[in-house]
Amino acid sequence: MNSHESTPLKPTILNLSQAIFTVNRHAKTATNPKYLYKLKKATIEKMIIEKKASKVGLHFSENPKYSKQQSDVLVKCGDYTFHIPPSKQDFQELPHLGKLDHSSKNPKCRVSLNQAKQLLEQYTGICELQHTQPPHRQKATRPVFKKLGERY
């Protein structure tokens, strides 16, 4: 581990945006993507409340669920843009921007996933339950075979 990774990041707009970018990139291939997407959404919503980010408009979703047309909210955080699921209110208040413009891309950043998660968890107060055990299962009982005509 190098010295760059050991220093905790401050919750500035740039650091938060880079952390969201890192978490979002890793969520696409993660074993637990639900938690990473939850962390991303909670951070963006808190940034919007604190006026550190703003909703720009609605885009048609690239990969709609069940092949139905779907829209996502485009959010601008510093130099970065992200998509989050829309609320009913967003459809009434935000302009629809049509299809996603592939010409604009987020800048690259070098933040580790652990650093990004740590910053976003500290900022939002959400934490991942690391050691969740599956519910205790009762041992399966083996069937008892009786001779033909006998009762149990």
C-alpha positions as CSV (number, residue, x, y, z in Angstrom):
1,M,0.0,0.0,0.0
2,N,1.5,3.3,-1.0
3,S,1.4,6.6,1.0
4,H,-1.3,8.0,-1.3
5,E,-3.9,5.4,-0.3
6,S,-3.4,5.7,3.4
7,T,-4.5,9.3,3.7
8,P,-8.3,9.6,4.0
9,L,-9.9,11.9,1.4
10,K,-11.8,15.0,2.4
11,P,-15.4,15.3,1.3
12,T,-14.9,18.0,-1.4
13,I,-17.0,18.0,-4.6
14,L,-14.0,16.8,-6.7
15,N,-13.2,13.9,-4.2
16,L,-16.8,12.9,-3.9
17,S,-17.3,12.9,-7.7
18,Q,-14.2,10.8,-8.2
19,A,-15.3,8.4,-5.5
20,I,-18.8,8.0,-7.1
21,F,-17.1,7.5,-10.5
22,T,-14.9,4.7,-9.0
23,V,-17.7,3.0,-7.2
24,N,-20.0,3.2,-10.2
25,R,-17.2,1.7,-12.5
26,H,-16.6,-1.2,-10.0
27,A,-20.4,-1.8,-9.5
28,K,-20.7,-3.0,-13.0
29,T,-18.6,-6.1,-12.2
30,A,-19.0,-6.4,-8.5
31,T,-20.2,-9.4,-6.5
32,N,-22.5,-7.1,-4.5
33,P,-23.5,-4.3,-6.9
34,K,-26.7,-3.4,-5.0
35,Y,-24.7,-2.0,-2.1
36,L,-22.4,0.0,-4.4
37,Y,-25.3,1.5,-6.4
38,K,-27.1,2.3,-3.1
39,L,-24.0,4.1,-1.9
40,K,-23.8,6.0,-5.2
41,K,-27.4,7.0,-5.1
42,A,-27.4,8.1,-1.4
43,T,-24.2,10.2,-2.0
44,I,-25.7,11.9,-5.1
45,E,-29.0,12.7,-3.3
46,K,-27.1,14.2,-0.3
47,M,-25.0,16.3,-2.7
48,I,-28.1,17.5,-4.4
49,I,-29.6,18.5,-1.1
50,E,-26.4,20.3,-0.1
51,K,-26.3,22.1,-3.6
52,K,-23.0,20.3,-4.5
53,A,-24.7,18.6,-7.4
54,S,-27.7,19.4,-9.6
55,K,-30.2,17.5,-11.7
56,V,-29.8,18.4,-15.4
57,G,-32.6,16.4,-17.1
58,L,-33.8,13.0,-18.1
59,H,-32.2,10.6,-20.6
60,F,-33.5,7.4,-22.1
61,S,-31.9,4.5,-20.4
62,E,-29.3,2.5,-22.4
63,N,-30.4,-0.8,-20.9
64,P,-34.1,-0.6,-20.0
65,K,-35.5,-3.3,-17.7
66,Y,-37.7,-5.8,-19.4
67,S,-37.1,-4.1,-22.8
68,K,-39.5,-1.2,-21.9
69,Q,-38.6,2.4,-22.5
70,Q,-37.2,3.9,-19.4
71,S,-35.5,7.2,-18.4
72,D,-32.8,8.1,-15.9
73,V,-32.0,11.4,-14.3
74,L,-28.7,13.0,-15.4
75,V,-26.9,14.6,-12.5
76,K,-23.9,17.0,-12.7
77,C,-21.4,16.8,-9.9
78,G,-18.4,19.1,-10.6
79,D,-16.8,17.9,-13.9
80,Y,-18.6,14.5,-13.7
81,T,-22.1,13.4,-14.7
82,F,-24.0,10.4,-13.4
83,H,-27.4,8.8,-13.8
84,I,-29.8,7.9,-11.0
85,P,-33.3,6.4,-11.1
86,P,-36.0,9.1,-11.5
87,S,-38.8,9.9,-9.1
88,K,-42.3,10.8,-10.2
89,Q,-41.5,14.5,-9.4
90,D,-38.5,14.4,-11.8
91,F,-40.8,13.6,-14.7
92,Q,-42.8,16.8,-14.0
93,E,-39.9,19.1,-13.2
94,L,-37.0,18.1,-15.5
95,P,-36.7,18.5,-19.3
96,H,-36.3,15.3,-21.3
97,L,-32.9,15.4,-23.2
98,G,-33.7,12.4,-25.4
99,K,-31.0,9.8,-26.1
100,L,-27.7,9.7,-24.2
101,D,-24.9,11.7,-25.8
102,H,-21.8,9.5,-26.1
103,S,-19.5,12.3,-27.0
104,S,-19.1,13.6,-23.4
105,K,-17.3,11.3,-21.0
106,N,-16.2,11.7,-17.4
107,P,-12.6,12.4,-16.8
108,K,-10.4,9.5,-15.6
109,C,-9.4,9.4,-12.0
110,R,-7.0,7.3,-9.8
111,V,-9.0,6.6,-6.6
112,S,-9.0,3.0,-5.2
113,L,-12.3,1.3,-4.5
114,N,-11.5,1.0,-0.8
115,Q,-10.7,4.7,-0.6
116,A,-13.8,5.6,-2.6
117,K,-16.1,3.4,-0.5
118,Q,-14.6,4.7,2.8
119,L,-15.2,8.3,1.7
120,L,-18.8,7.7,0.6
121,E,-19.6,5.7,3.7
122,Q,-18.2,8.4,5.9
123,Y,-20.1,11.1,3.9
124,T,-23.5,9.3,3.9
125,G,-23.3,7.3,7.1
126,I,-24.2,4.1,5.2
127,C,-22.1,1.0,5.9
128,E,-21.9,-2.5,4.4
129,L,-22.7,-5.4,6.6
130,Q,-19.5,-7.5,6.1
131,H,-20.2,-10.6,8.0
132,T,-23.7,-11.5,7.3
133,Q,-24.3,-15.2,7.7
134,P,-27.0,-17.1,5.9
135,P,-30.0,-18.1,8.1
136,H,-29.4,-21.3,10.0
137,R,-30.9,-24.2,8.1
138,Q,-32.3,-27.2,9.8
139,K,-30.6,-30.4,8.9
140,A,-32.5,-32.5,6.4
141,T,-33.9,-35.7,7.9
142,R,-33.5,-38.9,5.9
143,P,-36.5,-40.8,5.0
144,V,-37.2,-44.0,7.0
145,F,-38.1,-46.9,4.8
146,K,-40.4,-49.6,6.3
147,K,-41.2,-53.0,4.9
148,L,-44.2,-53.2,2.7
149,G,-47.4,-53.4,4.9
150,E,-45.8,-52.0,8.1
151,R,-47.0,-48.8,9.7
152,Y,-44.9,-45.9,10.9
